[in-house]
């Protein structure tokens, strides 16, 4: 179906000339001599582009533009003016015009303006569809399981998705706190706006402030250009602050101001930018204890803790293990092009007895690894990590050897570094990646490649 254009021009020769230009290009074109007639057509018809002169009898082009934008903010509107006045052009652009064309009209110029406008509209539509497709990946069905504990938390999540209230997600490492945050966002009215995840422990302290708030040119050595922060990028959407307990007290104070005032002030700037952000935060730490010890601001704690959701560990929802294994088996077989029929009963029973200290993330990694190394079309116990199949678990060994915390940490790194990446190891130990790197250096443990 051809794109449609409405031309509003009181000068007959010019009106017919513009109409011929776009008719030859294959557009469906309507042309009228007044804004009143154009507005009457818009009551019953939809046009991809409106091209209107500014100077018209009766209602002028800018007034028509404003009326059109009230009804359809996304309407592409191009104005035509015979005056080389910057004020006229700026007024039209501020009123919502896509672009302006100066008389005398150059055919190639007006055709290019319309092509650019339609291309931009198409990209915007694709972007909205893409966001919605991504949103489908994070609907409520993306949370796998039907155990009582997971059904209870799902009911709580459904109650808070479309509120403005900030949410604090509590739970052990690997329980899926970011997945829950994405589900909350993608099922809210903010679904078409940005979801910005930020891991507070993964960004070095000296960089976290400028990453969050941005900076102006010259704010510090090396700031050769202004940079918009992640918080400002999330305007209209949701910010997910993972491991918020790792944030320093000075940054906590600055974040508190943003949550209270919804104003971002870049590093080195005296001016703020108004934003609209919903905050979802997460931690595997005891923030109340951190408040008592002076490591976390009490006022910030109550600001982020409007709604608290406790994500259950996998050991408390073992009825969901079979469903989770099947989910990840299907997912990774599709990604890797493997044909795996299933998991042998003995293996699934072993997985159901295992305590899963790394929770769902550990299970996900175990299934992915099993698919990679499986010789046949069935996952057997031989495909599982040694720590799951041995007579003694790693925890049994720790108690038997009476290891200190330091020795336990060292043994844990050596034993699990082939199975998990650096961030996962750090999360499971409850430390930052920087701390993990320092421990490797101290004990001379090379990183597995």
For each residue, the residues with C-beta under 8 A, 3 or more apart:
1:
2: 26 27 28
3: 27 28 48 49 118
4: 27 28 29 30 45 46 47 48 49
5: 22 27 28 29 30 47 48 49 50 51 114
6: 29 30 31 32 38 41 42 45 47 49 50 51
7: 15 18 19 22 29 30 31 32 51 52
8: 31 32 33 34 35 37 38 50 51 52 53 56 61 64
9: 14 15 18 31 33 51 52 53 80
10: 15 33 34 53 55 56 57
11: 14 15 53
12: 15 16 33
13: 16 17
14: 9 11 17 18 53 103 105
15: 7 9 10 11 12 18 19 31 33
16: 12 13 19 20 31
17: 13 14 20 21 105
18: 7 9 14 15 21 22 31 51 105 110
19: 7 15 16 22 23 29 31
20: 16 17 23 24
21: 17 18 24 25 107 110 111
22: 5 7 18 19 25 27 29 111 114
23: 19 20 26 27 29
24: 20 21
25: 21 22 111
26: 2 23
27: 2 3 4 5 22 23
28: 2 3 4 5
29: 4 5 6 7 19 22 23
30: 4 5 6 7 41 45 47
31: 6 7 8 9 15 16 18 19
32: 6 7 8 37 38 41
33: 8 9 10 12 15 37
34: 8 10 37 38 56 57 58 59
35: 8 38 39 52 56 58 59 60 61 63 64
36: 39 40 58 59
37: 8 32 33 34 40 41
38: 6 8 32 34 35 41 42 50 52 64
39: 35 36 42 43 59 64 67 68
40: 36 37 43
41: 6 30 32 37 38 44 45 47
42: 6 38 39 45 46 47 68 71
43: 39 40
44: 41
45: 4 6 30 41 42
46: 4 42
47: 4 5 6 30 41 42 50 75
48: 3 4 5 76 118 121
49: 3 4 5 6 76 77 78 114 117 118
50: 5 6 8 38 47 68 75 76 77 78
51: 5 6 7 8 9 18 78 79 80 101 110 114
52: 7 8 9 35 38 56 61 64 65 77 78 79 80
53: 8 9 10 11 14 56 61 79 80 81
54: 60 61 62 79 80 81 83 88 92
55: 10 60 61 81 82
56: 8 10 34 35 52 53 59 60 61 64
57: 10 34
58: 34 35 36
59: 34 35 36 39 56 63 64 67
60: 35 54 55 56 63 64
61: 8 35 52 53 54 55 56 64 65 79 80 81 92
62: 54 65 66 79 91 92 95
63: 35 59 60 66 67
64: 8 35 38 39 52 56 59 60 61 67 68
65: 52 61 62 68 69 77 79 92 95 96 97
66: 62 63 69 70 95 96
67: 39 59 63 64 70 71
68: 39 42 50 64 65 71 72 75 77
69: 65 66 72 73 75 77 95 96
70: 66 67
71: 42 67 68 75
72: 68 69 75
73: 69 96
74: 121 124
75: 47 50 68 69 71 72
76: 48 49 50 98 117 118 121
77: 49 50 52 65 68 69 96 97 98
78: 49 50 51 52 97 98 99 100 101 110 113 114 117
79: 51 52 53 54 61 62 65 92 97 99 100 101
80: 9 51 52 53 54 61 100 101 102 103 105
81: 53 54 55 61 85 88 89 92 100 101 102 103
82: 55 102 103
83: 54 88
84: 102
85: 81 88 89
86: 89 90
87: 90 91
88: 54 81 83 85 91 92
89: 81 85 86 92 93 100
90: 86 87 93 94
91: 62 87 88 94 95
92: 54 61 62 65 79 81 88 89 95 97 100
93: 89 90 96 97 99 100
94: 90 91
95: 62 65 66 69 91 92
96: 65 66 69 73 77 93
97: 65 77 78 79 92 93 100
98: 76 77 78 113 117 120
99: 78 79 93 113 116 117
100: 78 79 80 81 89 92 93 97
101: 51 78 79 80 81 105 109 110 113
102: 80 81 82 84 105
103: 14 80 81 82
104:
105: 14 17 18 80 101 102 109 110
106: 109 110
107: 21 110 111
108: 111 112
109: 101 105 106 112 113
110: 18 21 51 78 101 105 106 107 113 114
111: 21 22 25 107 108 114 115
112: 108 109 115 116
113: 78 98 99 101 109 110 116 117
114: 5 22 49 51 78 110 111 117 118
115: 111 112 118 119
116: 99 112 113 119 120
117: 49 76 78 98 99 113 114 120 121
118: 3 48 49 76 114 115 121 122
119: 115 116 122 123
120: 98 116 117 123 124
121: 48 74 76 117 118 124 125
122: 118 119 125 126
123: 119 120 126 127
124: 74 120 121 127 128
125: 121 122 128 129
126: 122 123 129 130
127: 123 124 130 131
128: 124 125 131 132 192
129: 125 126 132 133
130: 126 127 133 134
131: 127 128 134 135 191 192
132: 128 129 135 136 191 192
133: 129 130 136 137
134: 130 131 137 138 186
135: 131 132 138 139 186 187 191
136: 132 133 139
137: 133 134 142
138: 134 135 142 179 182 183 185 186 187
139: 135 136 142 183 186 187
140: 143 154 157 158 183 187
141:
142: 137 138 139 179 183
143: 140 150 154 157 176 179 180 183
144: 320 323 324 327
145: 150 151 317 319 320 323 324
146: 150 151 319 320 323
147: 150 151 317 318 319 320
148: 151 152
149: 152 153 312 316 317
150: 143 145 146 147 153 154 312 317 320
151: 145 146 147 148 154 155
152: 148 149 155 156
153: 149 150 156 157 180 309 310 311 312
154: 140 143 150 151 157 158
155: 151 152 158 159
156: 152 153 159 160 309
157: 140 143 153 154 160 161 180 183 184 309
158: 140 154 155 161 187
159: 155 156
160: 156 157 163 165 167 184 307 309
161: 157 158 183 184 187 188
162: 187 188 189
163: 160 307
164: 278
165: 160 306 307
166: 259 278 279 280 281 303 304 305 306 307
167: 160 181 184 279 280 281 306 307 308 309
168: 280 281 282 283 287 304 305 306 307 308 309
169: 177 180 181 280 281 282 283 308 309 311
170: 282 283 284 308 309 310 311
171: 175 176 177 282 284 310 311 312 313
172: 175 284 311 313 359
173: 284 358 359 361 427 428 430
174: 314 358 359 360 361 362 424 427 428
175: 171 172 311 312 313 314 359 360
176: 143 171 179 180 311 359 360 361
177: 169 171 180 181 242 282 311
178: 181 182 197 240 242 282
179: 138 142 143 176 182 183
180: 143 153 157 169 176 177 183 184 309 311
181: 167 169 177 178 184 185 195 197 238 240 280 282
182: 138 178 179 185 186 195 240
183: 138 139 140 142 143 157 161 179 180 186 187
184: 157 160 161 167 180 181 187 188 238 280
185: 138 181 182 188 190 191 195 237 238 240 278 280
186: 134 135 138 139 182 183 191 195
187: 135 138 139 140 158 161 162 183 184 191
188: 161 162 184 185 191 238 278
189: 162
190: 185 193 236 237 238 278
191: 131 132 135 185 186 187 188
192: 128 131 132
193: 190 234 235 236 237 238
194: 233 234 235 236 237 238
195: 181 182 185 186 234 237 238 240
196: 230 231 233 234 237 238 239 240
197: 178 181 240 242
198: 203 211 212 230 239 240 241 242
199: 202 203 242 243
200: 203 208 241 242 243 244 245 246 247
201: 242 243 246 426 432 433
202: 199 243 423 432 433
203: 198 199 200 207 208 211
204: 207 208 434
205: 208 248
206: 209
207: 203 204 210 211
208: 200 203 204 205 211 212 247 248 251
209: 206 212 213 251 254 267
210: 207 213 214 215 219 227 229 267
211: 198 203 207 208 229 230
212: 198 208 209 229 230 231 251 254 255
213: 209 210 229 231 232 254 258 264 265 266 267
214: 210 226 227 228 229 230 231 232 264 266 267
215: 210 219 220 223 226 227 229 266 267 268 269
216: 219 223 226 266 267 268 269
217: 223 224 225 226
218: 223 268
219: 210 215 216 223 266 267 268 269
220: 215 223 267 268
221:
222:
223: 215 216 217 218 219 220 226 227 268
224: 217
225: 217
226: 214 215 216 217 223 266
227: 210 214 215 223 266
228: 214 232 233 266
229: 210 211 212 213 214 215 232 233 264 266
230: 196 198 211 212 214 233 234 239
231: 196 212 213 214 234 239 258 264 275 277
232: 213 214 228 229 235 264 266 273 275
233: 194 196 228 229 230
234: 193 194 195 196 230 231 237 238 239 275 277
235: 193 194 232 275 276 277
236: 190 193 194 275 276 277
237: 185 190 193 194 195 196 234 277 278
238: 181 184 185 188 190 193 194 195 196 234 277 278 279 280
239: 196 198 230 231 234 277 278 279 280
240: 178 181 182 185 195 196 197 198 280 281 282
241: 198 200 244 247 255 279 280 281 282
242: 177 178 197 198 199 200 201 281 282 283
243: 199 200 201 202 246 282 283 284 285
244: 200 241 247 281 282 283 287 304
245: 200 283 285 287 290 295 296
246: 200 201 243 432
247: 200 208 241 244 251 252 255
248: 205 208 251 252
249: 252 253 295 296 297
250: 253 254
251: 208 209 212 247 248 254 255
252: 247 248 249 255 256 296 297 300
253: 249 250 256 257 297 300
254: 209 212 213 250 251 257 258
255: 212 241 247 251 252 258 259 300
256: 252 253 259 260 297 299 300 303
257: 253 254 260 261 263 265
258: 213 231 254 255 261 262 263 264 275 277
259: 166 255 256 262 279 300 303 304
260: 256 257 303
261: 257 258 272
262: 258 259 274 275 276 277
263: 257 258 272 273 274 275
264: 213 214 229 231 232 258 272 273 275
265: 213 257 269 270 271 272 273
266: 213 214 215 216 219 226 227 228 229 232 269 273
267: 209 210 213 214 215 216 219 220
268: 215 216 218 219 220 223
269: 215 216 219 265 266 272
270: 265
271: 265
272: 261 263 264 265 269
273: 232 263 264 265 266
274: 262 263
275: 231 232 234 235 236 258 262 263 264
276: 235 236 262
277: 231 234 235 236 237 238 239 258 262
278: 164 166 185 188 190 237 238 239
279: 166 167 238 239 241 259 304
280: 166 167 168 169 181 184 185 238 239 240 241
281: 166 167 168 169 240 241 242 244 304
282: 168 169 170 171 177 178 181 240 241 242 243 244
283: 168 169 170 242 243 244 245 287
284: 170 171 172 173 243 427 430
285: 243 245 289 290 430
286: 289 290
287: 168 244 245 283 290 291 296 301 305
288: 291 292 301
289: 285 286 292 293
290: 245 285 286 287 293 295 296
291: 287 288 294 295 296 297 298 301
292: 288 289
293: 289 290
294: 291
295: 245 249 290 291
296: 245 249 252 287 290 291 300 301
297: 249 252 253 256 291 300 301
298: 291 301 302
299: 256 302 303
300: 252 253 255 256 259 296 297 303 304
301: 287 288 291 296 297 298 304 305
302: 298 299 305
303: 166 256 259 260 299 300 306
304: 166 168 244 259 279 281 300 301
305: 166 168 287 301 302 308
306: 165 166 167 168 303
307: 160 163 165 166 167 168
308: 167 168 169 170 305
309: 153 156 157 160 167 168 169 170 180
310: 153 170 171
311: 153 169 170 171 172 175 176 177 180
312: 149 150 153 171 175 316 317
313: 171 172 175 316 317 356 359
314: 174 175 317 318 320 321 356 359 360 362 363
315: 318 355 356
316: 149 312 313
317: 145 147 149 150 312 313 314 320
318: 147 314 315 321 352
319: 145 146 147 322
320: 144 145 146 147 150 314 317 323 324
321: 314 318 324 325 348 351 352 363
322: 319 325 326 348 352
323: 144 145 146 320 326 327
324: 144 145 320 321 327 328 360 363 364
325: 321 322 328 329 343 348 351 363 367
326: 322 323 329 330 342
327: 144 323 324 330 331
328: 324 325 331 332 363 364 367 368
329: 325 326 332 333 340 342 343 367 371 379
330: 326 327 333 334
331: 327 328 334 335
332: 328 329 335 336 338 367 368 371
333: 329 330 336 337 338 339 340 371
334: 330 331 337
335: 331 332
336: 332 333 371 372
337: 333 334
338: 332 333 371 374
339: 333 377
340: 329 333 371 374 377 378 379
341: 377 378
342: 326 329 378 379
343: 325 329 347 348 351 378 379
344: 347 348 378 379 380 381
345: 348 349
346: 349 350 380 381
347: 343 344 350 351 379 380 381 383 384
348: 321 322 325 343 344 345 351 352
349: 345 346 352 353
350: 346 347 353 354 381 384 388 389
351: 321 325 343 347 348 354 363 366 384 388
352: 318 321 322 348 349
353: 349 350
354: 350 351 388
355: 315 393 395
356: 313 314 315 359 360 362 363
357: 362 395 428
358: 173 174 361 362 363 365 420 424 428
359: 172 173 174 175 176 313 314 356 362 363
360: 174 175 176 314 324 356 363 364
361: 173 174 176 358 364 365 424 427
362: 174 314 356 357 358 359 365 366 420 428
363: 314 321 324 325 328 351 356 358 359 360 366 367
364: 324 328 360 361 367 368
365: 358 361 362 368 369 419 420 424
366: 351 362 363 369 370 384 385 388 419
367: 325 328 329 332 363 364 370 371 379
368: 328 332 364 365 371 372
369: 365 366 372 373 383 385 419
370: 366 367 373 374 379 383 384
371: 329 332 333 336 338 340 367 368 374 379 383
372: 336 368 369
373: 369 370 383
374: 338 340 370 371 377 378 379 380 383
375:
376: 380
377: 339 340 341 374
378: 340 341 342 343 344 374
379: 329 340 342 343 344 347 367 370 371 374 383
380: 344 346 347 374 376 383
381: 344 346 347 350 384 389
382:
383: 347 369 370 371 373 374 379 380
384: 347 350 351 366 370 381 388 389
385: 366 369 388 389 419
386: 389 390
387: 390 393 394 415 416
388: 350 351 354 366 384 385
389: 350 381 384 385 386
390: 386 387 393
391:
392: 396 397 400
393: 355 387 390 396 397
394: 387 397 398 411 412 415
395: 355 357 398 399
396: 392 393 399 400
397: 392 393 394 400 401 411
398: 394 395 401 403 408 411
399: 395 396 402
400: 392 396 397
401: 397 398 407
402: 399
403: 398 407 408 411
404: 407 408
405: 408 409
406: 409 410
407: 401 403 404 410 411
408: 398 403 404 405 411 412
409: 405 406 412 413 429 439
410: 406 407 413 414 439 443 445
411: 394 397 398 403 407 408 414 415
412: 394 408 409 415 416 425 428 429
413: 409 410 416 417 425 429 436 439 440 445
414: 410 411 417 445
415: 387 394 411 412
416: 387 412 413 419 420 425 428
417: 413 414 420 425 445 447 448
418: 448
419: 365 366 369 385 416
420: 358 362 365 416 417 424 425 428
421: 424 425
422: 425 426 433 436 437 447
423: 202 426 427 433
424: 174 358 361 365 420 421 427 428
425: 412 413 416 417 420 421 422 428 429 436
426: 201 422 423 429 431 432 433 435 436
427: 173 174 284 361 423 424 430
428: 173 174 357 358 362 412 416 420 424 425
429: 409 412 413 425 426 436
430: 173 284 285 427
431: 426 435 436 439
432: 201 202 246 426 435 436
433: 201 202 422 423 426 436 437
434: 204 437 438
435: 426 431 432 438 439
436: 413 422 425 426 429 431 432 433 439 440
437: 422 433 434 440 441
438: 434 435 441 442
439: 409 410 413 431 435 436 442 443 445
440: 413 436 437 443 444 445 446 447
441: 437 438 444
442: 438 439
443: 410 439 440
444: 440 441
445: 410 413 414 417 439 440
446: 440
447: 417 422 440
448: 417 418
449:
